[in-house]
Amino acid sequence: VTSVPSPTLPVVLRRGSSRPLHVQLAGQVRELVTSGALPPGSRLPSNRALATETGVARSVVEQAYDQLLAEGWLVSRRGSGTFVADLHPGGSPASAPGEPAPARRPAPAARPLVRLGTGNPWVDRRQDAGWRRAWRDVAAAQPPRGYPDPAGLPELRTEVAAYVSRTRGMACGPDEVLVTSGTTHGLGLLLTSLSAPGERRTVAVEDPGYRAAVATATQSGWDVLDVPVDGEGLDVQHLAARPERVDAVYVTPAHQHPLGLTMTGARRLALLAEAHRRDALVVEDDYDSEFRYDVAPLPALAALDRSRVVYLGTASKTLMPGLRCGWLVGPAELVARLAQLRAARHDHPVWPVQRALVTMLREGHLDKLVRAARREYAARGARVTERLGRHAVLASPVAGMYATLLTPAGVATAVAEDARRAGFDVPLLAEHARTDGRTGLVVGFGGLTEAQLARVLDVLSASLRERGSGAGEPDGDLALG
Ligand SMILES: Cc1ncc(COP(=O)(O)O)c(C=O)c1O
């Protein structure tokens, strides 16, 4: 039998007060129950534990508990302890002492819709061996006594530098890597570090684009300039013609979010030239380049100009968003400055997560997971293309874990409504746009179970076929230009 540790209670008893100790204790516990601080079902400390904790005799606690049991605030279950009783909505005891509390039947909850999010990766429990190994290593490791290094665990920075060099053609060392809590965290840190008091700064973003980046920029006190996207990526000519001062440009060159295309080599060079002309920083969000099925991804944009491009990577797609772990790669001085800013506000990367990631990278578990997921996404992407590509225009060959369909606005909303009735929440392309007029649906297929995927493809293809999406009819308004 394992002993359950006793919870502590925030009670303070005053000796020498005119109120006896057991009355004080009963009053304070009653107050904790009626205020909701101790909800129904909470276990109370044992007589002995509470007596030790508050420095009184066990009989004092016994008297106080007896009083509250008699009043119906507490119930005692033989062999397992004393608990807060179920209460009526008005906050009074539900039943007379000794009577069983009436069971409360919760109202049936509506079944939540299955969201086809672009960012939900596939998780296969058969791939858990690496994780088990990683968490065992965490348990065996010596945690730091104080706050961990604000730039990240040195061994993780080394592993990330090797991973980025190997997979993204971008040779870098550990001092150029800052461990973050994900892409948006890295972006927020960077933008905050570049802010100057009393001065407005502007970041140019892709439109349609990643809404969380826009929210991060705005919350960091930056203005946002929307720049259209054409078939080659962010429209640099459009940017060049804008009279506003632009301090940074945020792009997703490997896999434009949410249209899915790759920024061409020529467009990359044009973007760097324009950034140079404006003395603006380029922020590269490389969220899912591990998952390409047609051709290998181009090397990172940052590989072309390490001093002007700050690179943001994440474990959210390769492992899981719940990990909240990513990395920023930039010049060593910038990394050191960002680490200093973080230390000043105790924004240190979480130690167990970093330690687990060291094992995942060092022992090749991440590579193995990526290979398995890539096979799964390639097969799923081909199915989505085959089933939906007949009825709607795909914005680009499918990569990553979502497919973007271009349809007239009315078709998109009608199909999304049909999907909703079948239990699925399919994001509209318009949700990702601020000024852009392209419309359609963004079908995230990573996080679905096999059964959900089969069902939603049936629903979407039937709905698209019925509502006529205009597939195959060139439509100037929809084309990527
Ligand atoms: C464009 C883009 N960037 C980055 C991310 C990942 O963000 P984070 O690393 O903060 O989880 C996502 C996830 O959906 C995304 O769509």
The ligand as an ORCA input file, in Angstrom:
! r2SCAN-3c Opt
* xyz 0 1
  C       3.657     29.108    -40.183
  C       3.898     28.443    -38.878
  N       4.992     28.735    -38.183
  C       5.247     28.167    -36.997
  C       4.384     27.274    -36.429
  C       4.739     26.643    -35.116
  O       4.735     27.559    -34.113
  P       5.329     27.171    -32.670
  O       6.740     26.752    -32.891
  O       5.211     28.425    -31.900
  O       4.496     26.065    -32.147
  C       3.201     26.960    -37.094
  C       2.217     26.046    -36.476
  O       1.105     25.908    -36.849
  C       2.965     27.547    -38.341
  O       1.853     27.251    -39.038
*
